[in-house]
Amino acid sequence: MGRERLAPGEWGKILTYKRGRVHVARARLRDLDGHLRLVEANGPSADSARRALQSKLQSRVYVGTGPAALTQKSLVKELAVHW
């Protein structure tokens, strides 16, 4: 039995490795358009690379700021108001 497909806005397991003197963290993200993309970030340590990646992933998933922000749970009618 295969794995359950990632829903839009979800990402898979974060993997870290060392590339030269830099640590790299990467994960696959199901973007809001439905396409699966590989996202990566780096840092001086594995933990900093992981934190940078988590921040990058969250910024790709959530659109806008403030009380009128659109999120992955926003309804289409809310999107239409901003369009």
C-alpha positions as CSV (number, residue, x, y, z in Angstrom):
1,M,0.0,0.0,0.0
2,G,1.4,3.4,-1.0
3,R,1.7,6.5,1.1
4,E,-1.1,9.0,1.4
5,R,-0.7,11.9,-1.0
6,L,0.3,15.3,0.5
7,A,-2.6,17.8,0.6
8,P,-1.9,21.3,-0.8
9,G,0.1,23.3,1.7
10,E,1.6,20.2,3.4
11,W,5.2,19.1,3.3
12,G,6.9,15.8,3.8
13,K,9.8,14.8,6.1
14,I,12.6,17.3,6.4
15,L,16.0,15.8,5.6
16,T,19.4,17.4,6.4
17,Y,22.8,16.8,5.0
18,K,26.1,18.5,4.7
19,R,27.3,20.1,1.4
20,G,30.9,21.3,1.9
21,R,30.9,23.5,5.0
22,V,27.1,24.3,4.8
23,H,24.2,22.2,6.2
24,V,21.3,21.9,3.8
25,A,17.7,21.0,4.8
26,R,15.2,19.9,2.1
27,A,11.6,18.7,1.9
28,R,9.0,18.1,-0.7
29,L,6.1,20.6,-0.6
30,R,2.7,20.2,-2.3
31,D,2.2,23.8,-3.4
32,L,-1.2,25.5,-3.3
33,D,-1.4,24.9,-7.1
34,G,-1.2,21.1,-6.5
35,H,2.3,20.6,-7.8
36,L,5.0,18.8,-5.7
37,R,8.1,20.9,-5.4
38,L,11.5,20.4,-3.7
39,V,12.3,23.3,-1.3
40,E,15.6,23.7,0.4
41,A,17.4,26.1,2.7
42,N,20.9,26.1,4.3
43,G,22.6,27.3,7.4
44,P,25.8,26.9,9.5
45,S,24.3,24.0,11.4
46,A,21.7,21.4,10.7
47,D,19.2,22.9,13.2
48,S,19.6,26.4,11.7
49,A,19.0,25.0,8.2
50,R,15.9,23.1,9.4
51,R,14.5,26.3,11.0
52,A,15.2,28.3,7.9
53,L,13.5,25.7,5.8
54,Q,10.4,25.6,8.1
55,S,10.2,29.4,7.8
56,K,10.5,29.2,4.0
57,L,7.8,26.5,3.8
58,Q,5.4,28.4,6.0
59,S,5.8,31.6,4.0
60,R,5.0,29.7,0.8
61,V,1.8,28.2,2.2
62,Y,0.3,31.3,3.8
63,V,-0.6,34.2,1.5
64,G,-0.9,37.7,2.9
65,T,-0.9,39.1,6.4
66,G,-3.4,40.7,8.8
67,P,-7.0,39.8,9.5
68,A,-7.9,39.5,5.7
69,A,-5.1,37.0,5.0
70,L,-5.8,34.0,2.9
71,T,-4.6,30.6,4.2
72,Q,-4.9,27.1,3.0
73,K,-8.3,26.8,4.8
74,S,-9.7,30.0,3.2
75,L,-12.9,29.6,1.2
76,V,-13.2,30.4,-2.5
77,K,-15.6,33.2,-1.8
78,E,-12.9,34.9,0.4
79,L,-10.5,34.6,-2.4
80,A,-13.0,36.1,-4.8
81,V,-13.2,39.2,-2.6
82,H,-9.4,39.8,-2.9
83,W,-9.5,39.1,-6.6
